[in-house]
C-alpha cells in the first residue's frame, strides 16, 4: 500500500482547475435504475440536486509525481507518474485518472488531484458518484476533452461500475452532471434520457419550506444494499420484482404531483414508495430509522424516507411548514442532527484559477 502522505503538493506550473458537482435527493424510483431491472423493464427515477457539493482541485506538478488526496478523509498517496496507481488507497481518484488517460490515449501527466465533500461518505446523497463526476469535469477542462454531458455521465458510470466494480445504479452520475429537478429513464444497452421538470416557482418554494433533512449519524456502504436488491432481482424474487414495479409507478406519480404542485399527493406517493423500497431488501431500513421516522410523523411530518440505497445516511421528511417547528423540536432530542437545504438548477461546473 502506498504510504499515506501529508502536504506533498509540489509547486505547480501555473495551471490550476477547480470543479464542483451537486449532490442529490432521490425523490422516487431509486432502485429501478439498477441492472437487471432497468435493462429488462426500463427504470424511471425522479431526483433533484441540492446546495451540497463535491469539489475537485487539479493542478500540474513539476516533479514527475502524482499526488492524490481526499482532504476530508485525510487520505493521500504520492506515486511516480509512470508507476502503479494507488487503487488500494484512493480507488476513485486512481480510477478516474487511469480511465481518462486510457480513454483518450493521453500520456500520463504529473498532477495533484485533491477532493472534498460537503457531507460525510455514505450519506445517501450520491456522494461517490458525484465525486467521480467532479473529478472528470476537472479533467474535461484540463485537457479540453470532447465530452458532452451524456458522455460525461456515462463515463463516470463506467468508471465506477465497470472499471472499479462498485455496485450501484445510474441516477447519481446524471443528477450530478445535469442538475435541477429531473425525470430520468434508463433502459437496455446503456439507454438514458434526462427530462428536466419545469415546475412552478411556488411549488419549488413550498417544497423547500416543507423539507427537513435528518442525518441519522450512521453512514452505510450503499453497495451492500444495492447488491442485495440486484441479487434478489436476478434470482427472480417475485416480491422484489413487484416492489420495484411499484417504485417505478410511484416515480410517475411523483412526477405528476410535482408538475401539478400537489404536495399532499407527493407525500402520499413518497410514503407508498418507501414501503415498496423496504420490500426490495432487508437492508433498506433499520429499527433506528423506523423509530426516528415514527418520532417525526407523530410530531407532524407527512412522510419520510431514506435518501439513497438505505441502511443509514440522511432521511428527508416532508412536513407542513406550519408544523415544521414541532418536528424540529422532536428531532432535537434524537442522536442525529437536522439540516435544511435549497434546490439547485445547475449541474457540474469547472473553472480555471490560473
C-alpha positions as CSV (number, residue, x, y, z in Angstrom):
1,X,0.0,0.0,0.0
2,X,1.4,3.4,-0.9
3,X,2.4,5.4,2.2
4,X,0.0,8.0,3.4
5,X,1.4,11.4,2.6
6,X,0.5,14.7,4.1
7,X,1.2,18.1,2.4
8,X,3.1,16.8,-0.5
9,X,1.8,19.1,-3.2
10,X,4.7,20.4,-5.2
11,X,4.8,23.8,-6.8
12,X,2.7,23.8,-10.0
13,X,3.5,25.2,-13.4
14,X,0.6,27.6,-13.0
15,X,-2.4,25.6,-14.3
16,X,-5.0,25.0,-11.6
17,X,-8.5,23.8,-12.4
18,X,-11.3,23.5,-9.9
19,X,-14.7,21.9,-10.2
20,X,-17.8,21.2,-8.2
21,X,-20.8,18.9,-8.7
22,X,-24.1,19.0,-6.7
23,X,-25.4,16.2,-4.6
24,X,-28.9,14.9,-5.0
25,X,-32.1,13.9,-3.1
26,X,-33.7,10.8,-4.6
27,X,-37.4,11.7,-4.7
28,X,-38.8,8.5,-6.3
29,X,-37.9,5.5,-8.3
30,X,-34.5,4.8,-6.8
31,X,-33.7,1.1,-7.4
32,X,-35.4,1.0,-10.8
33,X,-32.1,2.3,-12.3
34,X,-30.3,-1.0,-11.2
35,X,-29.4,-3.8,-13.5
36,X,-31.0,-6.1,-14.4
37,X,-34.3,-4.3,-13.7
38,X,-33.5,-1.2,-15.9
39,X,-32.3,-3.4,-18.7
40,X,-35.3,-5.7,-18.8
41,X,-38.2,-3.4,-17.7
42,X,-36.9,0.2,-18.0
43,X,-36.2,2.3,-14.9
44,X,-37.7,5.7,-14.0
45,X,-36.2,8.0,-11.4
46,X,-37.1,11.4,-10.1
47,X,-34.5,13.4,-8.3
48,X,-33.3,16.9,-7.5
49,X,-29.9,18.4,-6.8
50,X,-29.3,20.4,-3.6
51,X,-26.8,23.0,-2.4
52,X,-24.4,20.5,-1.1
53,X,-21.4,19.7,-3.3
54,X,-18.4,17.6,-4.1
55,X,-15.3,19.5,-5.1
56,X,-12.1,18.7,-7.1
57,X,-8.9,20.6,-7.5
58,X,-6.5,19.6,-10.3
59,X,-3.0,21.2,-10.6
60,X,0.0,20.3,-12.7
61,X,3.2,19.2,-10.8
62,X,6.7,19.7,-12.0
63,X,8.4,16.8,-10.2
64,X,7.1,13.8,-12.2
65,X,4.8,12.5,-9.5
66,X,1.1,12.1,-8.9
67,X,-0.4,13.3,-5.6
68,X,-4.0,12.1,-4.9
69,X,-5.8,13.3,-1.8
70,X,-9.2,13.0,-0.2
71,X,-8.8,16.0,2.0
72,X,-11.9,15.5,4.1
73,X,-10.8,11.9,4.9
74,X,-7.2,12.8,5.4
75,X,-6.1,10.1,3.0
76,X,-3.5,10.7,0.3
77,X,-0.9,8.9,-1.8
78,X,2.2,10.0,-3.7
79,X,3.4,7.9,-6.6
80,X,5.6,8.2,-9.6
81,X,3.7,9.3,-12.7
82,X,4.6,6.1,-14.6
83,X,4.3,3.8,-11.7
84,X,1.4,1.7,-10.3
85,X,-1.6,3.8,-9.4
86,X,-2.9,3.7,-5.8
87,X,-6.2,1.9,-6.3
88,X,-5.9,0.4,-2.8
89,X,-5.7,3.8,-1.1
90,X,-7.9,6.1,-3.3
91,X,-9.7,3.9,-5.9
92,X,-12.0,6.7,-7.2
93,X,-9.0,9.1,-7.8
94,X,-6.9,6.4,-9.4
95,X,-9.8,5.1,-11.4
96,X,-10.6,8.5,-12.9
97,X,-7.0,9.3,-13.7
98,X,-6.4,5.9,-15.3
99,X,-9.6,5.9,-17.4
100,X,-9.2,9.4,-18.7
101,X,-5.7,8.7,-20.0
102,X,-6.6,5.3,-21.5
103,X,-9.9,6.5,-23.0
104,X,-8.3,9.4,-24.8
105,X,-4.9,7.9,-25.4
106,X,-3.1,10.6,-23.4
107,X,0.4,10.4,-21.9
108,X,0.3,10.4,-18.2
109,X,0.7,13.9,-16.8
110,X,2.1,14.7,-13.3
111,X,-0.7,16.3,-11.4
112,X,-2.1,16.9,-7.9
113,X,-5.7,15.8,-7.6
114,X,-7.5,16.7,-4.4
115,X,-11.1,16.4,-3.4
116,X,-13.5,17.0,-0.6
117,X,-17.3,16.9,0.0
118,X,-19.8,18.9,2.0
119,X,-21.3,15.7,3.5
120,X,-19.9,12.5,5.1
121,X,-19.3,9.5,3.0
122,X,-22.2,7.1,3.0
123,X,-24.8,9.8,3.4
124,X,-27.1,8.6,0.8
125,X,-26.9,11.7,-1.4
126,X,-24.9,10.1,-4.2
127,X,-21.5,11.2,-2.9
128,X,-19.1,8.8,-4.5
129,X,-20.7,9.2,-8.0
130,X,-20.8,12.9,-7.6
131,X,-17.1,12.9,-6.6
132,X,-16.3,11.0,-9.8
133,X,-18.2,13.5,-11.9
134,X,-16.4,16.4,-10.2
135,X,-13.0,14.8,-11.0
136,X,-14.0,14.0,-14.5
137,X,-15.2,17.6,-15.1
138,X,-11.8,18.9,-13.9
139,X,-10.0,16.7,-16.4
140,X,-12.5,17.7,-19.1
141,X,-11.5,21.3,-18.5
142,X,-7.8,20.4,-18.1
143,X,-7.5,18.5,-21.4
144,X,-10.4,20.1,-23.3
145,X,-11.9,16.6,-23.6
146,X,-14.6,16.2,-26.3
147,X,-17.3,15.0,-23.9
148,X,-20.9,16.2,-23.9
149,X,-23.0,15.9,-20.8
150,X,-24.4,12.5,-21.5
151,X,-21.0,11.2,-22.4
152,X,-19.6,12.6,-19.2
153,X,-22.3,11.0,-17.1
154,X,-21.9,7.6,-18.9
155,X,-18.1,7.7,-18.5
156,X,-18.5,8.4,-14.8
157,X,-20.9,5.4,-14.5
158,X,-18.5,3.2,-16.4
159,X,-15.5,4.0,-14.2
160,X,-17.5,3.1,-11.0
161,X,-19.5,0.2,-12.2
162,X,-17.2,-1.4,-14.8
163,X,-13.6,-0.4,-14.1
164,X,-13.8,-0.4,-10.3
165,X,-16.6,-3.0,-9.9
166,X,-18.6,-0.9,-7.5
167,X,-22.3,-1.8,-7.2
168,X,-24.9,0.9,-7.8
169,X,-27.5,2.4,-10.2
170,X,-27.3,5.1,-12.8
171,X,-29.1,8.1,-11.5
172,X,-26.4,9.7,-9.4
173,X,-23.9,10.4,-12.2
174,X,-26.7,12.0,-14.3
175,X,-28.0,14.1,-11.5
176,X,-24.5,15.5,-10.8
177,X,-23.9,16.3,-14.4
178,X,-27.3,17.8,-15.3
179,X,-28.5,19.4,-12.0
180,X,-32.1,20.5,-11.2
181,X,-35.3,18.6,-11.0
182,X,-35.3,15.7,-13.5
183,X,-37.1,12.6,-14.6
184,X,-34.6,10.1,-15.8
185,X,-35.3,7.0,-17.9
186,X,-32.8,4.1,-18.1
187,X,-33.0,1.1,-20.3
188,X,-31.1,-1.7,-22.0
189,X,-27.7,-1.1,-23.8
190,X,-27.0,2.0,-21.7
191,X,-30.1,3.9,-22.8
192,X,-30.6,7.0,-20.8
193,X,-32.8,10.1,-21.1
194,X,-32.9,13.1,-18.8
195,X,-36.0,15.2,-18.9
196,X,-35.9,18.4,-16.8
197,X,-39.1,19.2,-14.9
198,X,-40.4,22.7,-15.4
199,X,-42.0,23.3,-12.0
200,X,-43.9,26.4,-10.9
201,X,-41.8,28.7,-8.7
202,X,-44.4,28.4,-5.9
203,X,-44.1,24.6,-6.0
204,X,-40.3,24.8,-5.5
205,X,-40.6,27.3,-2.7
206,X,-43.3,25.3,-0.9
207,X,-41.3,22.1,-1.3
208,X,-38.2,23.8,0.2
209,X,-40.3,25.1,3.1
210,X,-41.6,21.6,3.7
211,X,-38.3,19.8,3.7
212,X,-36.2,18.7,6.6
213,X,-33.0,16.7,6.3
214,X,-32.1,14.5,9.2
215,X,-28.7,12.8,9.4
216,X,-29.0,9.5,11.3
217,X,-25.4,9.6,12.4
218,X,-24.9,6.3,10.7
219,X,-23.2,6.1,7.4
220,X,-23.6,3.0,5.3
221,X,-22.0,1.1,2.4
222,X,-24.6,1.5,-0.3
223,X,-23.1,-1.3,-2.4
224,X,-24.2,-3.8,0.2
225,X,-27.9,-2.9,0.0
226,X,-27.7,-2.4,-3.8
227,X,-26.1,-5.8,-4.3
228,X,-28.8,-7.4,-2.2
229,X,-31.5,-5.8,-4.3
230,X,-29.8,-6.7,-7.6
231,X,-29.3,-10.3,-6.4
232,X,-33.0,-10.6,-5.5
233,X,-33.9,-9.3,-9.0
234,X,-31.5,-11.7,-10.7
235,X,-32.8,-14.6,-8.8
236,X,-36.4,-13.9,-9.9
237,X,-37.7,-13.0,-6.4
238,X,-41.3,-12.2,-7.1
239,X,-41.7,-9.9,-4.1
240,X,-38.7,-7.8,-5.0
241,X,-39.8,-7.5,-8.6
242,X,-43.3,-6.5,-7.6
243,X,-41.9,-3.9,-5.2
244,X,-39.6,-2.5,-7.9
245,X,-42.5,-2.2,-10.3
246,X,-44.3,-0.2,-7.6
247,X,-41.3,2.0,-7.2
248,X,-41.5,2.8,-10.9
249,X,-45.2,3.5,-10.7
250,X,-44.6,5.9,-7.8
251,X,-41.9,7.7,-9.7
252,X,-44.5,8.5,-12.4
253,X,-47.0,9.6,-9.6
254,X,-44.4,11.9,-8.1
255,X,-43.7,13.4,-11.4
256,X,-47.3,14.3,-11.9
257,X,-47.7,15.6,-8.3
258,X,-44.7,17.9,-8.8
259,X,-46.0,19.2,-12.1
260,X,-49.4,19.9,-10.6
261,X,-48.0,21.4,-7.4
262,X,-49.9,18.9,-5.3
263,X,-47.7,18.3,-2.3
264,X,-50.3,16.2,-0.5
265,X,-50.3,13.8,-3.4
266,X,-46.5,13.9,-3.4
267,X,-46.4,12.9,0.3
268,X,-48.8,10.0,-0.3
269,X,-46.7,8.7,-3.2
270,X,-43.4,9.1,-1.3
271,X,-44.9,7.1,1.6
272,X,-46.0,4.3,-0.8
273,X,-42.6,4.4,-2.4
274,X,-40.9,4.0,1.0
275,X,-43.0,0.9,1.8
276,X,-42.1,-0.5,-1.6
277,X,-38.4,0.2,-1.3
278,X,-38.3,-1.6,2.1
279,X,-39.7,-4.7,0.3
280,X,-36.8,-4.8,-2.1
281,X,-34.2,-5.7,0.5
282,X,-34.0,-6.2,4.3
283,X,-31.1,-3.8,4.4
284,X,-33.0,-0.7,3.3
285,X,-34.4,0.1,6.8
286,X,-33.3,-0.5,10.4
287,X,-35.1,-0.3,13.7
288,X,-33.5,3.0,14.4
289,X,-34.6,4.5,11.1
290,X,-38.1,3.3,11.8
291,X,-38.1,4.8,15.3
292,X,-36.9,8.2,14.1
293,X,-39.4,8.2,11.3
294,X,-42.2,7.5,13.8
295,X,-41.0,10.3,16.1
296,X,-41.1,12.8,13.2
297,X,-44.5,11.6,12.0
298,X,-46.1,11.7,15.4
299,X,-44.8,15.3,15.7
300,X,-46.5,16.3,12.4
301,X,-44.3,15.1,9.5
302,X,-46.3,13.8,6.5
303,X,-43.8,11.2,5.4
304,X,-40.1,10.5,5.4
305,X,-37.7,8.2,3.6
306,X,-34.0,7.4,3.4
307,X,-32.2,9.1,0.6
308,X,-30.2,6.6,-1.5
309,X,-29.9,2.9,-1.1
310,X,-30.8,2.7,2.6
311,X,-29.4,1.5,5.9
312,X,-28.3,4.9,7.1
313,X,-27.3,8.4,6.0
314,X,-29.9,11.1,5.5
315,X,-33.6,10.8,6.0
316,X,-35.7,13.5,4.3
317,X,-39.1,14.5,5.7
318,X,-42.0,16.3,4.1
319,X,-43.7,18.5,6.7
320,X,-46.5,21.1,6.6
321,X,-44.4,24.3,7.0
322,X,-46.7,25.3,10.0
323,X,-45.7,22.1,11.8
324,X,-42.0,22.2,11.0
325,X,-41.1,23.8,14.4
326,X,-42.8,20.9,16.2
327,X,-41.0,18.3,14.1
328,X,-37.7,20.1,14.6
329,X,-38.2,20.1,18.4
330,X,-38.9,16.4,18.3
331,X,-35.8,15.7,16.2
332,X,-33.6,17.8,18.5
333,X,-33.9,15.0,21.1
334,X,-32.6,12.4,18.7
335,X,-28.9,11.4,18.4
336,X,-28.5,12.6,14.8
337,X,-28.9,16.2,13.6
338,X,-31.3,18.0,11.3
339,X,-30.4,20.3,8.4
340,X,-32.0,22.3,5.7
341,X,-31.2,22.7,2.0
342,X,-32.1,24.6,-1.1
343,X,-32.5,23.2,-4.6
344,X,-30.1,23.9,-7.4
345,X,-30.6,24.1,-11.1
346,X,-27.0,23.9,-12.3
347,X,-25.1,20.7,-12.6
348,X,-21.3,20.2,-12.6
349,X,-19.1,23.2,-13.4
350,X,-15.4,23.8,-13.7
351,X,-13.2,26.9,-13.9
352,X,-9.6,27.8,-14.4
353,X,-7.9,29.5,-11.5
354,X,-4.6,30.2,-13.3
